[in-house]
Amino acid sequence: CAFPSKLPNKHKTTPFRTTITTTPIPSLFTAASVTDLSAVEGTTIALIGGGSVAALAAVLSLADPERRRRLQAEEVGGGDKEVVKNYFNNSGFQRWKKIYGETDDVNKVQLDIRLGHSKTVENVIKILTDEGSLKGVTVCDAGCGTGCLAIPLAKEGAVVSASDISAAMVAEAEKQAKEQLVVGNGGIAPVMPKFEVKDLESLDGKYDTMVCLDVLIHYPQSKADGMIAHLASLADKRLILSFAPKTFYYDLLKRIGELFPGPSKATRAYLHAEADVERALNKVGWKIRKRGLITTQFYFARLIEAVPA
């Protein structure tokens, strides 16, 4: 996506260690749930918001989102990974390409998610540039999507390796990079990121910094622990992660959101307790140095920077 050099003042990002909120109470749906939000009407949200917790519990007990997930897996002949790959190569690609891009063809929810994701990217770049120039610094952007982070990092002079499980996403990221990474006033073009179609398990090599934004949503905690250890093993200096935080409240909202998958269905979404992520890092000799919470009306993400202990 085209990453703005500066957001309008009313959308200015606050320091990383400060929680960014635009509403006092998070909405019933989040960007991380990968749900077809465009199909949900405001009246539906209002009705849910006006119901009692007991009523919501009753609805949840009658619903069977797990059955829907099993049917999805059967359709693509595999488990979560195959569902995610299929989604982001087809209907999910079209939806998230719009959200990550600059088109006006988005609804209020999608626009809000775009803003939230942009705040996350901005904070990551701030973390990396606060300690000096990125020229020559090697960065792996694991789960690069359409290049929202990889491209601005390349503009800063970083040597970027970017990968995604979706071939459609990688192709779009390459296209955007060729359009945006042009020769500047100094006459030297930024180093083009190396784009590859890979899942997290297939990543290898060594990098100064590993970044993985909003990808742990596709991994249950049992698998996330191993994935965090794997990502840390590829980083020399730091690992930056963002994930949907697991609390009783957010977990309830996620379950409610699963009742409204829209016409194209959604991928399974896993929330993670910050304590669990920190425990996984500590187990492999890493510690959290910075942490923050980024939220807008329809997006929330815990962002952490970890370094060797």
Sequence and secondary structure as in RCSB ss.txt:
>XXXX:A:sequence
CAFPSKLPNKHKTTPFRTTITTTPIPSLFTAASVTDLSAVEGTTIALIGGGSVAALAAVLSLADPERRRRLQAEE
VGGGDKEVVKNYFNNSGFQRWKKIYGETDDVNKVQLDIRLGHSKTVENVIKILTDEGSLKGVTVCDAGCGTGCLA
IPLAKEGAVVSASDISAAMVAEAEKQAKEQLVVGNGGIAPVMPKFEVKDLESLDGKYDTMVCLDVLIHYPQSKAD
GMIAHLASLADKRLILSFAPKTFYYDLLKRIGELFPGPSKATRAYLHAEADVERALNKVGWKIRKRGLITTQFYF
ARLIEAVPA
>XXXX:A:secstr
    SS  GGG    TTS B SSSS  S  GGG   GGG  HHHHHHHHHS HHHHHHHHHH  HHHHHHHHHHH
HTSSHHHHHHHHHHTHHHHHHHHHHS  S   HHHHHHHHHHHHHHHHHHHHHHTTS  TT EEEEET TTTTTH
HHHHHTT EEEEEES HHHHHHHHHHHHHH    TTS      EEEE  GGG  S EEEEEEES GGGS HHHHH
HHHHHHHHTEEEEEEEEE B  HHHHHHHHHHTT   TT       B HHHHHHHHHHTTEEEEEEEEEE SS E
EEEEEEEE 
